[in-house]
Amino acid sequence: MTLQGFKKMVREIHSEPNGGTLSWGRCASTGTLIAILIYVGHIVFHSHALPDLAGASAFAISPYAANRVATAVQSFSSNPVTPSIDPTKV
């Protein structure tokens, strides 16, 4: 796989389905997942035991969940906003 192909794949994974705009929740979740993998790897490497993963799981899920909650609250609005669809492309 070329570098351009890898960049395209990563951008597609982190984009909203219909609009192609980057999703803050997906990008932040990826960052927290990488941070947790480094944290758990460091603990396992130095202590040879798994740490309690309850707090790490909540930390990993929180950015994506916050983004989804905001979208759910907007759906109950009388004038919902759909940021994933660009009106100029419709």
Residue pairs with C-beta under 8 A, 6 or more apart in sequence:
1 9
11 22
13 26
14 22
14 23
14 26
14 27
14 30
15 21
15 22
15 23
15 26
16 22
16 23
16 83
16 84
17 84
18 84
18 85
19 83
19 84
19 85
19 86
19 89
20 86
21 83
21 84
21 86
23 67
23 84
24 63
24 67
25 63
25 64
25 65
25 66
25 67
25 68
26 64
26 67
28 63
28 64
28 67
29 60
29 61
29 63
29 64
31 63
32 59
32 60
32 62
32 63
33 60
35 59
36 56
36 59
36 60
39 51
39 56
40 50
40 51
40 53
40 56
43 49
43 50
43 51
44 50
44 51
74 80
74 81
